[in-house]
Amino acid sequence: MQFRYAPGATPLDLDEAAGLMPTHITTQAELNAWEQFNVAQGERWSSRQTKRNLLEEAFVRDLHRHMFDKTWR
């Protein structure tokens, strides 16, 4: 059986959804919007850092955490 969904209406894979923190996200479009908001928050965080070395592993890890800590476990 093959299902066809409108763009962005594709349901999330159950394994993928299990790793999400917010329980209200059920489609790829909702996930994309949520991640976009979180990435913007991470970007704001990084712009407020006065001492930063963009190539330093610790900075990159902190930035990644700020970008996805409200999305993925």
CHARMM internal coordinates of N, CA and C (Angstrom, degrees):
IC EDIT
DIST 1 N 1 CA 1.4323
DIST 1 CA 1 C 1.5255
ANGL 1 N 1 CA 1 C 108.16
DIST 1 C 2 N 1.3034
ANGL 1 CA 1 C 2 N 116.63
DIHE 1 N 1 CA 1 C 2 N 138.74
DIST 2 N 2 CA 1.4648
ANGL 1 C 2 N 2 CA 120.91
DIHE 1 CA 1 C 2 N 2 CA -179.60
DIST 2 CA 2 C 1.5296
ANGL 2 N 2 CA 2 C 109.26
DIHE 1 C 2 N 2 CA 2 C -123.34
DIST 2 C 3 N 1.3228
ANGL 2 CA 2 C 3 N 115.42
DIHE 2 N 2 CA 2 C 3 N 129.31
DIST 3 N 3 CA 1.4594
ANGL 2 C 3 N 3 CA 120.83
DIHE 2 CA 2 C 3 N 3 CA 179.42
DIST 3 CA 3 C 1.5206
ANGL 3 N 3 CA 3 C 109.43
DIHE 2 C 3 N 3 CA 3 C -103.56
DIST 3 C 4 N 1.3071
ANGL 3 CA 3 C 4 N 115.96
DIHE 3 N 3 CA 3 C 4 N 146.62
DIST 4 N 4 CA 1.4699
ANGL 3 C 4 N 4 CA 120.95
DIHE 3 CA 3 C 4 N 4 CA 175.98
DIST 4 CA 4 C 1.5324
ANGL 4 N 4 CA 4 C 107.43
DIHE 3 C 4 N 4 CA 4 C -121.37
DIST 4 C 5 N 1.3187
ANGL 4 CA 4 C 5 N 114.59
DIHE 4 N 4 CA 4 C 5 N 129.32
DIST 5 N 5 CA 1.4609
ANGL 4 C 5 N 5 CA 120.36
DIHE 4 CA 4 C 5 N 5 CA -178.73
DIST 5 CA 5 C 1.5182
ANGL 5 N 5 CA 5 C 109.65
DIHE 4 C 5 N 5 CA 5 C -120.28
DIST 5 C 6 N 1.3108
ANGL 5 CA 5 C 6 N 115.84
DIHE 5 N 5 CA 5 C 6 N 151.26
DIST 6 N 6 CA 1.4611
ANGL 5 C 6 N 6 CA 120.56
DIHE 5 CA 5 C 6 N 6 CA 173.77
DIST 6 CA 6 C 1.5195
ANGL 6 N 6 CA 6 C 108.41
DIHE 5 C 6 N 6 CA 6 C -63.90
DIST 6 C 7 N 1.3317
ANGL 6 CA 6 C 7 N 118.28
DIHE 6 N 6 CA 6 C 7 N 153.35
DIST 7 N 7 CA 1.4659
ANGL 6 C 7 N 7 CA 120.01
DIHE 6 CA 6 C 7 N 7 CA 179.31
DIST 7 CA 7 C 1.5270
ANGL 7 N 7 CA 7 C 111.58
DIHE 6 C 7 N 7 CA 7 C -52.91
DIST 7 C 8 N 1.3184
ANGL 7 CA 7 C 8 N 115.40
DIHE 7 N 7 CA 7 C 8 N 128.85
DIST 8 N 8 CA 1.4608
ANGL 7 C 8 N 8 CA 121.72
DIHE 7 CA 7 C 8 N 8 CA 179.85
DIST 8 CA 8 C 1.5072
ANGL 8 N 8 CA 8 C 114.80
DIHE 7 C 8 N 8 CA 8 C 84.94
DIST 8 C 9 N 1.3364
ANGL 8 CA 8 C 9 N 117.20
DIHE 8 N 8 CA 8 C 9 N -11.71
DIST 9 N 9 CA 1.4633
ANGL 8 C 9 N 9 CA 120.30
DIHE 8 CA 8 C 9 N 9 CA -177.97
DIST 9 CA 9 C 1.5228
ANGL 9 N 9 CA 9 C 111.66
DIHE 8 C 9 N 9 CA 9 C -91.13
DIST 9 C 10 N 1.3119
ANGL 9 CA 9 C 10 N 117.34
DIHE 9 N 9 CA 9 C 10 N 3.45
DIST 10 N 10 CA 1.4565
ANGL 9 C 10 N 10 CA 121.24
DIHE 9 CA 9 C 10 N 10 CA 179.83
DIST 10 CA 10 C 1.5263
ANGL 10 N 10 CA 10 C 109.71
DIHE 9 C 10 N 10 CA 10 C -61.15
DIST 10 C 11 N 1.3178
ANGL 10 CA 10 C 11 N 117.81
DIHE 10 N 10 CA 10 C 11 N 123.67
DIST 11 N 11 CA 1.4653
ANGL 10 C 11 N 11 CA 119.78
DIHE 10 CA 10 C 11 N 11 CA 178.13
DIST 11 CA 11 C 1.5288
ANGL 11 N 11 CA 11 C 110.00
DIHE 10 C 11 N 11 CA 11 C -64.70
DIST 11 C 12 N 1.3081
ANGL 11 CA 11 C 12 N 115.53
DIHE 11 N 11 CA 11 C 12 N 148.48
DIST 12 N 12 CA 1.4594
ANGL 11 C 12 N 12 CA 119.88
DIHE 11 CA 11 C 12 N 12 CA 177.77
DIST 12 CA 12 C 1.5199
ANGL 12 N 12 CA 12 C 110.08
DIHE 11 C 12 N 12 CA 12 C -71.68
DIST 12 C 13 N 1.2923
ANGL 12 CA 12 C 13 N 116.02
DIHE 12 N 12 CA 12 C 13 N 146.70
DIST 13 N 13 CA 1.4530
ANGL 12 C 13 N 13 CA 122.99
DIHE 12 CA 12 C 13 N 13 CA 172.91
DIST 13 CA 13 C 1.5332
ANGL 13 N 13 CA 13 C 107.79
DIHE 12 C 13 N 13 CA 13 C -62.36
DIST 13 C 14 N 1.3126
ANGL 13 CA 13 C 14 N 118.06
DIHE 13 N 13 CA 13 C 14 N 140.95
DIST 14 N 14 CA 1.4704
ANGL 13 C 14 N 14 CA 121.34
DIHE 13 CA 13 C 14 N 14 CA -177.27
DIST 14 CA 14 C 1.5238
ANGL 14 N 14 CA 14 C 112.58
DIHE 13 C 14 N 14 CA 14 C -59.98
DIST 14 C 15 N 1.3276
ANGL 14 CA 14 C 15 N 117.34
DIHE 14 N 14 CA 14 C 15 N -37.76
DIST 15 N 15 CA 1.4661
ANGL 14 C 15 N 15 CA 119.95
DIHE 14 CA 14 C 15 N 15 CA 178.09
DIST 15 CA 15 C 1.5235
ANGL 15 N 15 CA 15 C 110.74
DIHE 14 C 15 N 15 CA 15 C -66.44
DIST 15 C 16 N 1.3291
ANGL 15 CA 15 C 16 N 116.24
DIHE 15 N 15 CA 15 C 16 N -40.16
DIST 16 N 16 CA 1.4644
ANGL 15 C 16 N 16 CA 120.40
DIHE 15 CA 15 C 16 N 16 CA 178.42
DIST 16 CA 16 C 1.5282
ANGL 16 N 16 CA 16 C 110.19
DIHE 15 C 16 N 16 CA 16 C -66.13
DIST 16 C 17 N 1.3147
ANGL 16 CA 16 C 17 N 116.87
DIHE 16 N 16 CA 16 C 17 N -45.23
DIST 17 N 17 CA 1.4698
ANGL 16 C 17 N 17 CA 121.35
DIHE 16 CA 16 C 17 N 17 CA -178.91
DIST 17 CA 17 C 1.5240
ANGL 17 N 17 CA 17 C 111.33
DIHE 16 C 17 N 17 CA 17 C -62.74
DIST 17 C 18 N 1.3242
ANGL 17 CA 17 C 18 N 117.54
DIHE 17 N 17 CA 17 C 18 N -30.49
DIST 18 N 18 CA 1.4621
ANGL 17 C 18 N 18 CA 120.98
DIHE 17 CA 17 C 18 N 18 CA -179.27
DIST 18 CA 18 C 1.5247
ANGL 18 N 18 CA 18 C 111.47
DIHE 17 C 18 N 18 CA 18 C -64.35
DIST 18 C 19 N 1.3216
ANGL 18 CA 18 C 19 N 118.23
DIHE 18 N 18 CA 18 C 19 N -25.74
DIST 19 N 19 CA 1.4554
ANGL 18 C 19 N 19 CA 121.83
DIHE 18 CA 18 C 19 N 19 CA 179.94
DIST 19 CA 19 C 1.5138
ANGL 19 N 19 CA 19 C 114.42
DIHE 18 C 19 N 19 CA 19 C -87.21
DIST 19 C 20 N 1.3190
ANGL 19 CA 19 C 20 N 117.15
DIHE 19 N 19 CA 19 C 20 N -4.53
DIST 20 N 20 CA 1.4607
ANGL 19 C 20 N 20 CA 121.02
DIHE 19 CA 19 C 20 N 20 CA -179.03
DIST 20 CA 20 C 1.5217
ANGL 20 N 20 CA 20 C 111.60
DIHE 19 C 20 N 20 CA 20 C -81.05
DIST 20 C 21 N 1.3209
ANGL 20 CA 20 C 21 N 116.20
DIHE 20 N 20 CA 20 C 21 N 144.19
DIST 21 N 21 CA 1.4646
ANGL 20 C 21 N 21 CA 120.83
DIHE 20 CA 20 C 21 N 21 CA 174.63
DIST 21 CA 21 C 1.5354
ANGL 21 N 21 CA 21 C 110.95
DIHE 20 C 21 N 21 CA 21 C -82.64
DIST 21 C 22 N 1.3450
ANGL 21 CA 21 C 22 N 118.93
DIHE 21 N 21 CA 21 C 22 N -49.14
DIST 22 N 22 CA 1.4685
ANGL 21 C 22 N 22 CA 118.35
DIHE 21 CA 21 C 22 N 22 CA 178.91
DIST 22 CA 22 C 1.5323
ANGL 22 N 22 CA 22 C 110.06
DIHE 21 C 22 N 22 CA 22 C -73.46
DIST 22 C 23 N 1.3025
ANGL 22 CA 22 C 23 N 116.82
DIHE 22 N 22 CA 22 C 23 N 131.17
DIST 23 N 23 CA 1.4593
ANGL 22 C 23 N 23 CA 120.81
DIHE 22 CA 22 C 23 N 23 CA -176.04
DIST 23 CA 23 C 1.5301
ANGL 23 N 23 CA 23 C 112.91
DIHE 22 C 23 N 23 CA 23 C -89.33
DIST 23 C 24 N 1.3219
ANGL 23 CA 23 C 24 N 117.21
DIHE 23 N 23 CA 23 C 24 N -9.28
DIST 24 N 24 CA 1.4671
ANGL 23 C 24 N 24 CA 119.41
DIHE 23 CA 23 C 24 N 24 CA -177.59
DIST 24 CA 24 C 1.5360
ANGL 24 N 24 CA 24 C 112.65
DIHE 23 C 24 N 24 CA 24 C -82.95
DIST 24 C 25 N 1.3078
ANGL 24 CA 24 C 25 N 118.43
DIHE 24 N 24 CA 24 C 25 N -9.47
DIST 25 N 25 CA 1.4658
ANGL 24 C 25 N 25 CA 121.68
DIHE 24 CA 24 C 25 N 25 CA -177.56
DIST 25 CA 25 C 1.5228
ANGL 25 N 25 CA 25 C 109.27
DIHE 24 C 25 N 25 CA 25 C -84.22
DIST 25 C 26 N 1.3482
ANGL 25 CA 25 C 26 N 115.97
DIHE 25 N 25 CA 25 C 26 N 122.46
DIST 26 N 26 CA 1.4590
ANGL 25 C 26 N 26 CA 119.99
DIHE 25 CA 25 C 26 N 26 CA -178.37
DIST 26 CA 26 C 1.5238
ANGL 26 N 26 CA 26 C 113.75
DIHE 25 C 26 N 26 CA 26 C -127.53
DIST 26 C 27 N 1.3419
ANGL 26 CA 26 C 27 N 117.50
DIHE 26 N 26 CA 26 C 27 N -14.79
DIST 27 N 27 CA 1.4664
ANGL 26 C 27 N 27 CA 120.23
DIHE 26 CA 26 C 27 N 27 CA -178.30
DIST 27 CA 27 C 1.5164
ANGL 27 N 27 CA 27 C 110.96
DIHE 26 C 27 N 27 CA 27 C -123.33
DIST 27 C 28 N 1.3165
ANGL 27 CA 27 C 28 N 115.18
DIHE 27 N 27 CA 27 C 28 N 163.58
DIST 28 N 28 CA 1.4616
ANGL 27 C 28 N 28 CA 121.04
DIHE 27 CA 27 C 28 N 28 CA 178.85
DIST 28 CA 28 C 1.5307
ANGL 28 N 28 CA 28 C 110.94
DIHE 27 C 28 N 28 CA 28 C -62.50
DIST 28 C 29 N 1.3272
ANGL 28 CA 28 C 29 N 118.12
DIHE 28 N 28 CA 28 C 29 N -37.79
DIST 29 N 29 CA 1.4643
ANGL 28 C 29 N 29 CA 121.19
DIHE 28 CA 28 C 29 N 29 CA 179.72
DIST 29 CA 29 C 1.5280
ANGL 29 N 29 CA 29 C 111.02
DIHE 28 C 29 N 29 CA 29 C -64.15
DIST 29 C 30 N 1.3327
ANGL 29 CA 29 C 30 N 116.98
DIHE 29 N 29 CA 29 C 30 N -41.27
DIST 30 N 30 CA 1.4665
ANGL 29 C 30 N 30 CA 120.37
DIHE 29 CA 29 C 30 N 30 CA 178.16
DIST 30 CA 30 C 1.5195
ANGL 30 N 30 CA 30 C 110.63
DIHE 29 C 30 N 30 CA 30 C -64.83
DIST 30 C 31 N 1.3227
ANGL 30 CA 30 C 31 N 116.42
DIHE 30 N 30 CA 30 C 31 N -40.82
DIST 31 N 31 CA 1.4597
ANGL 30 C 31 N 31 CA 120.34
DIHE 30 CA 30 C 31 N 31 CA 178.06
DIST 31 CA 31 C 1.5238
ANGL 31 N 31 CA 31 C 110.93
DIHE 30 C 31 N 31 CA 31 C -64.26
DIST 31 C 32 N 1.3151
ANGL 31 CA 31 C 32 N 117.28
DIHE 31 N 31 CA 31 C 32 N -43.35
DIST 32 N 32 CA 1.4628
ANGL 31 C 32 N 32 CA 120.73
DIHE 31 CA 31 C 32 N 32 CA 179.05
DIST 32 CA 32 C 1.5283
ANGL 32 N 32 CA 32 C 111.54
DIHE 31 C 32 N 32 CA 32 C -60.02
DIST 32 C 33 N 1.3303
ANGL 32 CA 32 C 33 N 116.59
DIHE 32 N 32 CA 32 C 33 N -44.22
DIST 33 N 33 CA 1.4690
ANGL 32 C 33 N 33 CA 120.75
DIHE 32 CA 32 C 33 N 33 CA -179.83
DIST 33 CA 33 C 1.5285
ANGL 33 N 33 CA 33 C 110.53
DIHE 32 C 33 N 33 CA 33 C -65.21
DIST 33 C 34 N 1.3339
ANGL 33 CA 33 C 34 N 116.98
DIHE 33 N 33 CA 33 C 34 N -43.06
DIST 34 N 34 CA 1.4649
ANGL 33 C 34 N 34 CA 121.15
DIHE 33 CA 33 C 34 N 34 CA 179.95
DIST 34 CA 34 C 1.5194
ANGL 34 N 34 CA 34 C 110.52
DIHE 33 C 34 N 34 CA 34 C -62.99
DIST 34 C 35 N 1.3352
ANGL 34 CA 34 C 35 N 117.06
DIHE 34 N 34 CA 34 C 35 N -45.91
DIST 35 N 35 CA 1.4584
ANGL 34 C 35 N 35 CA 120.44
DIHE 34 CA 34 C 35 N 35 CA 179.48
DIST 35 CA 35 C 1.5294
ANGL 35 N 35 CA 35 C 111.21
DIHE 34 C 35 N 35 CA 35 C -64.32
DIST 35 C 36 N 1.3253
ANGL 35 CA 35 C 36 N 117.19
DIHE 35 N 35 CA 35 C 36 N -38.20
DIST 36 N 36 CA 1.4630
ANGL 35 C 36 N 36 CA 120.32
DIHE 35 CA 35 C 36 N 36 CA 178.76
DIST 36 CA 36 C 1.5291
ANGL 36 N 36 CA 36 C 110.46
DIHE 35 C 36 N 36 CA 36 C -61.06
DIST 36 C 37 N 1.3264
ANGL 36 CA 36 C 37 N 117.23
DIHE 36 N 36 CA 36 C 37 N -42.85
DIST 37 N 37 CA 1.4609
ANGL 36 C 37 N 37 CA 121.21
DIHE 36 CA 36 C 37 N 37 CA 177.84
DIST 37 CA 37 C 1.5289
ANGL 37 N 37 CA 37 C 110.40
DIHE 36 C 37 N 37 CA 37 C -62.31
DIST 37 C 38 N 1.3395
ANGL 37 CA 37 C 38 N 117.07
DIHE 37 N 37 CA 37 C 38 N -45.18
DIST 38 N 38 CA 1.4620
ANGL 37 C 38 N 38 CA 120.99
DIHE 37 CA 37 C 38 N 38 CA -179.95
DIST 38 CA 38 C 1.5164
ANGL 38 N 38 CA 38 C 112.16
DIHE 37 C 38 N 38 CA 38 C -65.20
DIST 38 C 39 N 1.3221
ANGL 38 CA 38 C 39 N 118.08
DIHE 38 N 38 CA 38 C 39 N -38.61
DIST 39 N 39 CA 1.4659
ANGL 38 C 39 N 39 CA 121.40
DIHE 38 CA 38 C 39 N 39 CA 177.73
DIST 39 CA 39 C 1.5286
ANGL 39 N 39 CA 39 C 109.58
DIHE 38 C 39 N 39 CA 39 C -63.44
DIST 39 C 40 N 1.3279
ANGL 39 CA 39 C 40 N 117.13
DIHE 39 N 39 CA 39 C 40 N -39.77
DIST 40 N 40 CA 1.4656
ANGL 39 C 40 N 40 CA 120.51
DIHE 39 CA 39 C 40 N 40 CA 177.51
DIST 40 CA 40 C 1.5300
ANGL 40 N 40 CA 40 C 110.60
DIHE 39 C 40 N 40 CA 40 C -63.04
DIST 40 C 41 N 1.3253
ANGL 40 CA 40 C 41 N 117.45
DIHE 40 N 40 CA 40 C 41 N -38.07
DIST 41 N 41 CA 1.4634
ANGL 40 C 41 N 41 CA 120.34
DIHE 40 CA 40 C 41 N 41 CA 176.78
DIST 41 CA 41 C 1.5241
ANGL 41 N 41 CA 41 C 110.45
DIHE 40 C 41 N 41 CA 41 C -63.97
DIST 41 C 42 N 1.3155
ANGL 41 CA 41 C 42 N 117.31
DIHE 41 N 41 CA 41 C 42 N -41.86
DIST 42 N 42 CA 1.4602
ANGL 41 C 42 N 42 CA 121.41
DIHE 41 CA 41 C 42 N 42 CA 176.89
DIST 42 CA 42 C 1.5133
ANGL 42 N 42 CA 42 C 111.66
DIHE 41 C 42 N 42 CA 42 C -62.43
DIST 42 C 43 N 1.3147
ANGL 42 CA 42 C 43 N 115.98
DIHE 42 N 42 CA 42 C 43 N -38.73
DIST 43 N 43 CA 1.4645
ANGL 42 C 43 N 43 CA 120.09
DIHE 42 CA 42 C 43 N 43 CA 178.32
DIST 43 CA 43 C 1.5291
ANGL 43 N 43 CA 43 C 110.59
DIHE 42 C 43 N 43 CA 43 C -64.60
DIST 43 C 44 N 1.3281
ANGL 43 CA 43 C 44 N 116.53
DIHE 43 N 43 CA 43 C 44 N -42.63
DIST 44 N 44 CA 1.4774
ANGL 43 C 44 N 44 CA 119.79
DIHE 43 CA 43 C 44 N 44 CA 177.10
DIST 44 CA 44 C 1.5240
ANGL 44 N 44 CA 44 C 110.61
DIHE 43 C 44 N 44 CA 44 C -62.11
DIST 44 C 45 N 1.3347
ANGL 44 CA 44 C 45 N 116.70
DIHE 44 N 44 CA 44 C 45 N -42.39
DIST 45 N 45 CA 1.4616
ANGL 44 C 45 N 45 CA 120.76
DIHE 44 CA 44 C 45 N 45 CA 177.97
DIST 45 CA 45 C 1.5237
ANGL 45 N 45 CA 45 C 110.15
DIHE 44 C 45 N 45 CA 45 C -58.41
DIST 45 C 46 N 1.3199
ANGL 45 CA 45 C 46 N 116.95
DIHE 45 N 45 CA 45 C 46 N -47.52
DIST 46 N 46 CA 1.4673
ANGL 45 C 46 N 46 CA 119.98
DIHE 45 CA 45 C 46 N 46 CA -176.71
DIST 46 CA 46 C 1.5256
ANGL 46 N 46 CA 46 C 112.27
DIHE 45 C 46 N 46 CA 46 C -64.84
DIST 46 C 47 N 1.3223
ANGL 46 CA 46 C 47 N 116.68
DIHE 46 N 46 CA 46 C 47 N -32.89
DIST 47 N 47 CA 1.4712
ANGL 46 C 47 N 47 CA 118.93
DIHE 46 CA 46 C 47 N 47 CA -179.38
DIST 47 CA 47 C 1.5288
ANGL 47 N 47 CA 47 C 111.92
DIHE 46 C 47 N 47 CA 47 C -71.90
DIST 47 C 48 N 1.3355
ANGL 47 CA 47 C 48 N 117.55
DIHE 47 N 47 CA 47 C 48 N -19.02
DIST 48 N 48 CA 1.4666
ANGL 47 C 48 N 48 CA 121.23
DIHE 47 CA 47 C 48 N 48 CA 179.01
DIST 48 CA 48 C 1.5235
ANGL 48 N 48 CA 48 C 112.51
DIHE 47 C 48 N 48 CA 48 C -89.51
DIST 48 C 49 N 1.3216
ANGL 48 CA 48 C 49 N 117.59
DIHE 48 N 48 CA 48 C 49 N -6.50
DIST 49 N 49 CA 1.4620
ANGL 48 C 49 N 49 CA 120.89
DIHE 48 CA 48 C 49 N 49 CA -179.03
DIST 49 CA 49 C 1.5242
ANGL 49 N 49 CA 49 C 109.51
DIHE 48 C 49 N 49 CA 49 C -77.99
DIST 49 C 50 N 1.3204
ANGL 49 CA 49 C 50 N 116.34
DIHE 49 N 49 CA 49 C 50 N 120.31
DIST 50 N 50 CA 1.4638
ANGL 49 C 50 N 50 CA 119.81
DIHE 49 CA 49 C 50 N 50 CA -177.43
DIST 50 CA 50 C 1.5204
ANGL 50 N 50 CA 50 C 111.79
DIHE 49 C 50 N 50 CA 50 C -81.87
DIST 50 C 51 N 1.2974
ANGL 50 CA 50 C 51 N 116.94
DIHE 50 N 50 CA 50 C 51 N -38.31
DIST 51 N 51 CA 1.4627
ANGL 50 C 51 N 51 CA 120.44
DIHE 50 CA 50 C 51 N 51 CA 177.61
DIST 51 CA 51 C 1.5162
ANGL 51 N 51 CA 51 C 107.43
DIHE 50 C 51 N 51 CA 51 C -108.49
DIST 51 C 52 N 1.3033
ANGL 51 CA 51 C 52 N 115.84
DIHE 51 N 51 CA 51 C 52 N 103.99
DIST 52 N 52 CA 1.4528
ANGL 51 C 52 N 52 CA 118.35
DIHE 51 CA 51 C 52 N 52 CA -179.40
DIST 52 CA 52 C 1.5147
ANGL 52 N 52 CA 52 C 110.45
DIHE 51 C 52 N 52 CA 52 C -143.17
DIST 52 C 53 N 1.2695
ANGL 52 CA 52 C 53 N 113.99
DIHE 52 N 52 CA 52 C 53 N 139.49
DIST 53 N 53 CA 1.4452
ANGL 52 C 53 N 53 CA 121.97
DIHE 52 CA 52 C 53 N 53 CA 173.65
DIST 53 CA 53 C 1.5173
ANGL 53 N 53 CA 53 C 105.29
DIHE 52 C 53 N 53 CA 53 C -119.39
DIST 53 C 54 N 1.3174
ANGL 53 CA 53 C 54 N 117.10
DIHE 53 N 53 CA 53 C 54 N 104.50
DIST 54 N 54 CA 1.4571
ANGL 53 C 54 N 54 CA 121.42
DIHE 53 CA 53 C 54 N 54 CA -173.06
DIST 54 CA 54 C 1.5227
ANGL 54 N 54 CA 54 C 113.58
DIHE 53 C 54 N 54 CA 54 C -59.57
DIST 54 C 55 N 1.3144
ANGL 54 CA 54 C 55 N 116.90
DIHE 54 N 54 CA 54 C 55 N -21.04
DIST 55 N 55 CA 1.4554
ANGL 54 C 55 N 55 CA 119.78
DIHE 54 CA 54 C 55 N 55 CA -178.57
DIST 55 CA 55 C 1.5217
ANGL 55 N 55 CA 55 C 112.69
DIHE 54 C 55 N 55 CA 55 C -96.97
DIST 55 C 56 N 1.3026
ANGL 55 CA 55 C 56 N 117.24
DIHE 55 N 55 CA 55 C 56 N -1.62
DIST 56 N 56 CA 1.4588
ANGL 55 C 56 N 56 CA 121.07
DIHE 55 CA 55 C 56 N 56 CA 179.88
DIST 56 CA 56 C 1.5312
ANGL 56 N 56 CA 56 C 109.47
DIHE 55 C 56 N 56 CA 56 C -78.78
DIST 56 C 57 N 1.3213
ANGL 56 CA 56 C 57 N 116.20
DIHE 56 N 56 CA 56 C 57 N 133.68
DIST 57 N 57 CA 1.4580
ANGL 56 C 57 N 57 CA 120.87
DIHE 56 CA 56 C 57 N 57 CA -176.35
DIST 57 CA 57 C 1.5328
ANGL 57 N 57 CA 57 C 111.84
DIHE 56 C 57 N 57 CA 57 C -57.70
DIST 57 C 58 N 1.3078
ANGL 57 CA 57 C 58 N 117.68
DIHE 57 N 57 CA 57 C 58 N -40.71
DIST 58 N 58 CA 1.4693
ANGL 57 C 58 N 58 CA 120.93
DIHE 57 CA 57 C 58 N 58 CA -178.97
DIST 58 CA 58 C 1.5263
ANGL 58 N 58 CA 58 C 111.12
DIHE 57 C 58 N 58 CA 58 C -60.98
DIST 58 C 59 N 1.3289
ANGL 58 CA 58 C 59 N 117.00
DIHE 58 N 58 CA 58 C 59 N -40.84
DIST 59 N 59 CA 1.4690
ANGL 58 C 59 N 59 CA 119.91
DIHE 58 CA 58 C 59 N 59 CA 179.07
DIST 59 CA 59 C 1.5304
ANGL 59 N 59 CA 59 C 110.35
DIHE 58 C 59 N 59 CA 59 C -65.58
DIST 59 C 60 N 1.3184
ANGL 59 CA 59 C 60 N 116.70
DIHE 59 N 59 CA 59 C 60 N -44.76
DIST 60 N 60 CA 1.4604
ANGL 59 C 60 N 60 CA 120.72
DIHE 59 CA 59 C 60 N 60 CA -179.13
DIST 60 CA 60 C 1.5260
ANGL 60 N 60 CA 60 C 110.62
DIHE 59 C 60 N 60 CA 60 C -62.28
DIST 60 C 61 N 1.3211
ANGL 60 CA 60 C 61 N 117.17
DIHE 60 N 60 CA 60 C 61 N -41.00
DIST 61 N 61 CA 1.4693
ANGL 60 C 61 N 61 CA 120.70
DIHE 60 CA 60 C 61 N 61 CA 178.25
DIST 61 CA 61 C 1.5336
ANGL 61 N 61 CA 61 C 110.90
DIHE 60 C 61 N 61 CA 61 C -65.15
DIST 61 C 62 N 1.3283
ANGL 61 CA 61 C 62 N 116.71
DIHE 61 N 61 CA 61 C 62 N -42.80
DIST 62 N 62 CA 1.4669
ANGL 61 C 62 N 62 CA 120.03
DIHE 61 CA 61 C 62 N 62 CA 177.89
DIST 62 CA 62 C 1.5254
ANGL 62 N 62 CA 62 C 110.81
DIHE 61 C 62 N 62 CA 62 C -62.80
DIST 62 C 63 N 1.3096
ANGL 62 CA 62 C 63 N 116.54
DIHE 62 N 62 CA 62 C 63 N -42.84
DIST 63 N 63 CA 1.4649
ANGL 62 C 63 N 63 CA 120.60
DIHE 62 CA 62 C 63 N 63 CA 179.73
DIST 63 CA 63 C 1.5318
ANGL 63 N 63 CA 63 C 109.78
DIHE 62 C 63 N 63 CA 63 C -62.38
DIST 63 C 64 N 1.3049
ANGL 63 CA 63 C 64 N 117.12
DIHE 63 N 63 CA 63 C 64 N -46.47
DIST 64 N 64 CA 1.4675
ANGL 63 C 64 N 64 CA 120.80
DIHE 63 CA 63 C 64 N 64 CA 179.15
DIST 64 CA 64 C 1.5210
ANGL 64 N 64 CA 64 C 110.66
DIHE 63 C 64 N 64 CA 64 C -59.70
DIST 64 C 65 N 1.3245
ANGL 64 CA 64 C 65 N 116.99
DIHE 64 N 64 CA 64 C 65 N -42.62
DIST 65 N 65 CA 1.4694
ANGL 64 C 65 N 65 CA 120.98
DIHE 64 CA 64 C 65 N 65 CA 178.52
DIST 65 CA 65 C 1.5234
ANGL 65 N 65 CA 65 C 110.42
DIHE 64 C 65 N 65 CA 65 C -60.90
DIST 65 C 66 N 1.3343
ANGL 65 CA 65 C 66 N 117.22
DIHE 65 N 65 CA 65 C 66 N -44.52
DIST 66 N 66 CA 1.4621
ANGL 65 C 66 N 66 CA 120.32
DIHE 65 CA 65 C 66 N 66 CA -179.73
DIST 66 CA 66 C 1.5365
ANGL 66 N 66 CA 66 C 112.06
DIHE 65 C 66 N 66 CA 66 C -68.10
DIST 66 C 67 N 1.3100
ANGL 66 CA 66 C 67 N 116.61
DIHE 66 N 66 CA 66 C 67 N -25.60
DIST 67 N 67 CA 1.4584
ANGL 66 C 67 N 67 CA 119.81
DIHE 66 CA 66 C 67 N 67 CA -179.43
DIST 67 CA 67 C 1.5300
ANGL 67 N 67 CA 67 C 112.84
DIHE 66 C 67 N 67 CA 67 C -81.34
DIST 67 C 68 N 1.3351
ANGL 67 CA 67 C 68 N 118.13
DIHE 67 N 67 CA 67 C 68 N -27.57
DIST 68 N 68 CA 1.4600
ANGL 67 C 68 N 68 CA 120.13
DIHE 67 CA 67 C 68 N 68 CA -172.81
DIST 68 CA 68 C 1.5127
ANGL 68 N 68 CA 68 C 115.27
DIHE 67 C 68 N 68 CA 68 C -129.57
DIST 68 C 69 N 1.3462
ANGL 68 CA 68 C 69 N 118.81
DIHE 68 N 68 CA 68 C 69 N 6.34
DIST 69 N 69 CA 1.4635
ANGL 68 C 69 N 69 CA 120.00
DIHE 68 CA 68 C 69 N 69 CA -175.00
DIST 69 CA 69 C 1.5140
ANGL 69 N 69 CA 69 C 114.11
DIHE 68 C 69 N 69 CA 69 C -71.09
DIST 69 C 70 N 1.3225
ANGL 69 CA 69 C 70 N 118.51
DIHE 69 N 69 CA 69 C 70 N -14.65
DIST 70 N 70 CA 1.4648
ANGL 69 C 70 N 70 CA 121.08
DIHE 69 CA 69 C 70 N 70 CA 178.19
DIST 70 CA 70 C 1.5218
ANGL 70 N 70 CA 70 C 111.00
DIHE 69 C 70 N 70 CA 70 C -104.24
DIST 70 C 71 N 1.3394
ANGL 70 CA 70 C 71 N 115.97
DIHE 70 N 70 CA 70 C 71 N 8.99
DIST 71 N 71 CA 1.4566
ANGL 70 C 71 N 71 CA 120.37
DIHE 70 CA 70 C 71 N 71 CA -178.68
DIST 71 CA 71 C 1.5210
ANGL 71 N 71 CA 71 C 111.84
DIHE 70 C 71 N 71 CA 71 C -116.65
DIST 71 C 72 N 1.3148
ANGL 71 CA 71 C 72 N 116.74
DIHE 71 N 71 CA 71 C 72 N -54.60
DIST 72 N 72 CA 1.4726
ANGL 71 C 72 N 72 CA 121.54
DIHE 71 CA 71 C 72 N 72 CA -172.83
DIST 72 CA 72 C 1.5114
ANGL 72 N 72 CA 72 C 112.06
DIHE 71 C 72 N 72 CA 72 C -112.45
DIST 72 C 73 N 1.3237
ANGL 72 CA 72 C 73 N 115.82
DIHE 72 N 72 CA 72 C 73 N 143.76
DIST 73 N 73 CA 1.4596
ANGL 72 C 73 N 73 CA 121.79
DIHE 72 CA 72 C 73 N 73 CA 174.84
DIST 73 CA 73 C 1.5106
ANGL 73 N 73 CA 73 C 109.25
DIHE 72 C 73 N 73 CA 73 C -72.85
END
COOR INIT
IC SEED 1 N 1 CA 1 C
IC BUILD
